[in-house]
């Protein structure tokens, strides 16, 4: 099966070949993956990607599928379905520019303080869901302007955990 998927505003050709009940071969662009999968819960999958175990959370959003995979959040939309409906995705999903939990979770650790400078991809908060700890990363470089949670807080998807003021590229 061939797809054109928009992943965080970039379109990729994806080929999926089912090999058996819980295994498939996936090609994303020129990269090849062997993927085994088991459903753990309604929105949680355990994946075996080229021999590496990765728990993955998937949720439906109005913009598309929000997929939390290997410590990062991705908004995935079927580009062909968008074209058939005659609509275009406008801008990135909020999750790609904000530090939010991808699933109901408990905050384990806040790794930054207000006023700290962070780089894109730097860990800022650790959350735990279903006995799995996940580090949430800064989506861009900037300054921490507000911490909205503390260790022990229960959080829901979409709740902004840390406010970051984006650093200007020329600064």
C-alpha positions, -999 to 999 in steps of 0.1 A, spaced: 0 0 0 14 34 -10 6 66 9 17 103 8 19 114 45 23 149 57 45 146 89 50 179 107 43 199 75 66 178 52 53 153 27 68 118 25 61 89 2 54 59 24 50 22 14 36 -4 37 38 -41 30 21 -64 55 42 -95 61 20 -112 87 -5 -105 115 20 -83 136 48 -75 112 53 -52 82 79 -36 60 78 2 58 96 25 34 96 62 42 113 80 14 145 60 8 147 45 43 136 9 50 122 -4 83 111 -38 95 83 -32 121 67 -56 145 37 -43 165 15 -52 194 -14 -32 208 -9 -26 245 -39 -3 250 -65 17 230 -39 43 220 -6 26 229 14 3 207 46 -16 214 68 -14 182 99 -34 173 116 -12 147 146 -29 132 152 -47 165 146 -17 188 116 -18 211 97 15 212 64 23 229 43 46 207 12 66 216 -13 75 189 -42 99 194 -68 114 170 -68 152 168 -89 175 146 -57 181 125 -48 144 120 -30 117 140 -7 128 168 20 102 172 44 102 201 74 81 189 109 77 203 107 108 225 92 131 199 57 141 188 46 141 152 14 153 135 6 129 107 -20 136 80 -28 116 49 -20 140 21 -41 121 -5 -72 122 18 -67 160 23 -66 165 -15 -97 144 -20 -116 165 6 -103 196 -12 -88 210 20 -53 219 29 -36 217 63 -30 252 75 2 255 95 17 230 120 -2 214 148 2 232 181 21 202 195 50 207 172 57 242 187 47 236 224 59 213 252 28 193 259 22 157 271 11 134 242 -10 113 266 -25 115 301 6 113 324 22 123 356 51 147 357 82 129 371 108 157 367 111 192 354 146 195 340 147 233 335 141 265 355 125 298 345 151 320 328 171 290 315 182 290 279 174 258 260 185 244 226 161 227 202 159 191 212 170 196 248 150 176 274 128 198 295 102 176 313 100 139 321 65 124 323 53 88 331 23 70 316 16 33 320 49 28 338 68 42 308 89 74 313 91 98 284 113 128 281 97 158 263 120 180 243 122 217 235 107 222 200 131 252 193 159 272 210 148 299 234 143 310 270 121 293 296 96 320 305 72 299 327 70 264 343 34 254 344 38 221 363 58 204 390 68 168 399 37 148 408 12 169 387 -12 149 365 -14 163 330 -35 158 299 -26 160 262 -26 196 250 -18 212 283 13 234 279 38 222 305 66 248 299 65 281 281 95 289 259 101 322 242 116 315 209 151 328 203 153 349 171 175 334 145 195 366 141 200 371 178 
